[in-house]
Amino acid sequence: MIGIIFTYINDIIEVRIHGDKVYFRNKDSAGFSQIDGLKLSRVGVEKEFPDLKGNSKWRIEGIKRFKEKIVKMKDEEERTMYIISELKKFGYVPKYKQKAGHRPIKI
């Protein structure tokens, strides 16, 4: 399991990657949520998957494609690098990374 802490404006976001599952939470939430429970930006989804522009089911299809992409990656480290690079594009700043409960490492 790998955990990543991001800051976004005044918010703290935690991402956990456990096998091929990715969980998210912010400082105000009690527990983790999979991507299904997140508010997604239509602009962000259309940027990642341009063919969904104008599609009325953009959210459902975007979530499905994200999950497929994550599953195809070979390991947690590759998934971690993908999540970091994708969230950086939208202004999230990675701060710490923690592997298997060990001490967090500053990114």
One Martini backbone bead per residue (centre of mass of N, CA, C, O) as a GRO file, in nm:
protein
  107
    1MET     BB    1   0.098   0.036   0.021
    2ILE     BB    2   0.019   0.375  -0.091
    3GLY     BB    3   0.073   0.709   0.021
    4ILE     BB    4  -0.066   1.041  -0.054
    5ILE     BB    5   0.009   1.388  -0.013
    6PHE     BB    6  -0.192   1.675  -0.075
    7THR     BB    7  -0.220   2.006  -0.193
    8TYR     BB    8  -0.515   2.237  -0.219
    9ILE     BB    9  -0.473   2.516  -0.132
   10ASN     BB   10  -0.654   2.454   0.179
   11ASP     BB   11  -0.618   2.150   0.115
   12ILE     BB   12  -0.622   1.800   0.206
   13ILE     BB   13  -0.502   1.515   0.025
   14GLU     BB   14  -0.569   1.162   0.015
   15VAL     BB   15  -0.390   0.883  -0.126
   16ARG     BB   16  -0.467   0.535  -0.195
   17ILE     BB   17  -0.271   0.244  -0.284
   18HIS     BB   18  -0.427  -0.086  -0.333
   19GLY     BB   19  -0.315  -0.215  -0.575
   20ASP     BB   20  -0.598  -0.156  -0.797
   21LYS     BB   21  -0.673   0.057  -0.578
   22VAL     BB   22  -0.830   0.385  -0.535
   23TYR     BB   23  -0.813   0.631  -0.274
   24PHE     BB   24  -1.004   0.907  -0.129
   25ARG     BB   25  -0.936   1.215   0.071
   26ASN     BB   26  -1.017   1.463   0.292
   27LYS     BB   27  -1.003   1.645   0.585
   28ASP     BB   28  -1.337   1.622   0.617
   29SER     BB   29  -1.332   1.324   0.593
   30ALA     BB   30  -1.369   1.007   0.739
   31GLY     BB   31  -1.328   0.854   0.464
   32PHE     BB   32  -1.286   0.663   0.199
   33SER     BB   33  -1.292   0.696  -0.165
   34GLN     BB   34  -1.374   0.626  -0.456
   35ILE     BB   35  -1.417   0.761  -0.763
   36ASP     BB   36  -1.731   0.741  -0.753
   37GLY     BB   37  -1.744   0.966  -0.498
   38LEU     BB   38  -1.651   1.190  -0.680
   39LYS     BB   39  -1.593   1.500  -0.798
   40LEU     BB   40  -1.611   1.577  -1.133
   41SER     BB   41  -1.462   1.723  -1.404
   42ARG     BB   42  -1.551   1.776  -1.717
   43VAL     BB   43  -1.290   1.903  -1.822
   44GLY     BB   44  -1.097   1.680  -1.718
   45VAL     BB   45  -1.224   1.441  -1.869
   46GLU     BB   46  -1.201   1.570  -2.157
   47LYS     BB   47  -0.892   1.595  -2.148
   48GLU     BB   48  -0.834   1.286  -2.114
   49PHE     BB   49  -1.118   1.231  -2.298
   50PRO     BB   50  -1.208   1.376  -2.590
   51ASP     BB   51  -1.448   1.177  -2.687
   52LEU     BB   52  -1.653   1.290  -2.443
   53LYS     BB   53  -1.744   1.524  -2.586
   54GLY     BB   54  -2.092   1.562  -2.541
   55ASN     BB   55  -2.137   1.339  -2.345
   56SER     BB   56  -2.384   1.243  -2.118
   57LYS     BB   57  -2.179   0.992  -1.998
   58TRP     BB   58  -1.896   1.101  -1.895
   59ARG     BB   59  -1.867   0.999  -1.602
   60ILE     BB   60  -1.899   0.694  -1.633
   61GLU     BB   61  -1.678   0.661  -1.854
   62GLY     BB   62  -1.441   0.791  -1.697
   63ILE     BB   63  -1.436   0.587  -1.464
   64LYS     BB   64  -1.396   0.333  -1.631
   65ARG     BB   65  -1.125   0.422  -1.765
   66PHE     BB   66  -0.963   0.466  -1.510
   67LYS     BB   67  -0.981   0.174  -1.405
   68GLU     BB   68  -0.852   0.041  -1.652
   69LYS     BB   69  -0.582   0.190  -1.637
   70ILE     BB   70  -0.497   0.095  -1.353
   71VAL     BB   71  -0.504  -0.216  -1.405
   72LYS     BB   72  -0.276  -0.210  -1.640
   73MET     BB   73  -0.084  -0.158  -1.438
   74LYS     BB   74   0.188  -0.322  -1.281
   75ASP     BB   75   0.201  -0.118  -1.019
   76GLU     BB   76   0.195   0.096  -0.755
   77GLU     BB   77   0.417   0.287  -0.855
   78GLU     BB   78   0.290   0.356  -1.128
   79ARG     BB   79   0.026   0.466  -1.008
   80THR     BB   80   0.154   0.690  -0.844
   81MET     BB   81   0.282   0.850  -1.079
   82TYR     BB   82   0.016   0.901  -1.224
   83ILE     BB   83  -0.134   1.056  -1.002
   84ILE     BB   84   0.069   1.281  -0.968
   85SER     BB   85   0.070   1.386  -1.265
   86GLU     BB   86  -0.238   1.443  -1.283
   87LEU     BB   87  -0.276   1.637  -1.032
   88LYS     BB   88  -0.070   1.855  -1.112
   89LYS     BB   89  -0.236   1.972  -1.355
   90PHE     BB   90  -0.465   2.078  -1.119
   91GLY     BB   91  -0.277   2.195  -0.856
   92TYR     BB   92  -0.152   1.966  -0.712
   93VAL     BB   93   0.063   1.911  -0.423
   94PRO     BB   94   0.311   1.710  -0.351
   95LYS     BB   95   0.447   1.597  -0.027
   96TYR     BB   96   0.383   1.281   0.044
   97LYS     BB   97   0.522   0.945   0.092
   98GLN     BB   98   0.384   0.612   0.175
   99LYS     BB   99   0.509   0.289   0.262
  100ALA     BB  100   0.370   0.043   0.438
  101GLY     BB  101   0.377   0.245   0.709
  102HIS     BB  102   0.605   0.410   0.680
  103ARG     BB  103   0.779   0.669   0.668
  104PRO     BB  104   0.745   0.962   0.545
  105ILE     BB  105   0.821   1.112   0.225
  106LYS     BB  106   0.944   1.368   0.072
  107ILE     BB  107   0.874   1.515  -0.255
   0.00000   0.00000   0.00000
